[in-house]
Amino acid sequence: MTNLPRVTVWNEYRHEKLHAEVAAIYPAGIHEALASHLRSQGVAVCTATLDEPEHGLTQEALAETDVLIWWGHMAHAEVQDEIVDRVYRRVLDGMGLIVLHSGHFSKIFRKLMGASCDLKWREVGERERIWVVEPGHPIAEGLGEYFEIPHTEMYGERFDIPAPDTLVFISWFQGGEVFRSGCCFHRGRGKIFYFRPGHETYPIYHQPEVLRVITNAVRWAAPVAGPPVRFGHVPRPRELLRTP
Ligand code: ZN
């Protein structure tokens, strides 16, 4: 890969077409809000959406993607299993995957986690404080001890995921719940980051701290060069051929 990772931002892109209040916040779609910020940081970005052929995630598109960002909510079931398997194989092969907000229930995230990924939720526009619990982690670079989102949907524990390899953020909500908001996983050669913020009716993907985390996560999740991975039967070493 190149020094600057090639990113594809995938968005289900339904709420923006169906709900005027969402379109007012994201007139060109959530994917374009994220893509334009990443482009301003010098990252090469493509976008893909559910209603494109193969959901915009062709073999060629994925082969040229170092990090895939995933936003989905109301149409998880419409994502074809064949495309999910294709993304899954690319992650095991080293492609980074950043799953945002309601993507916790996407087919690809549940397949990679091997768990229900269920959680509690409430939508009353309450305040969220996101605490950095791993301050030396590259995804937390440039942040303070915490940052706040003034109005958001609450997600609460239990979040039914395997224990993350690294937990970077824990959220507190005004109603008292807590949530593991920034979770790192490894699957095969691929790195996965789940990041909670992003309900579609709030301007969360215009907030600088949130965009900073996503940009940091792109850098973290990008593939690194390394030795090939081989599996299967291994020939007997020469030394053992001589043993009686
Ligand atoms: Zn939501």
Boltz pocket constraint, residues with backbone or C-beta under 6 A from the ligand:
constraints:
  - pocket:
      binder: B
      contacts: [[A, 101], [A, 102], [A, 153], [A, 198], [A, 199], [A, 200]]
      max_distance: 6.0
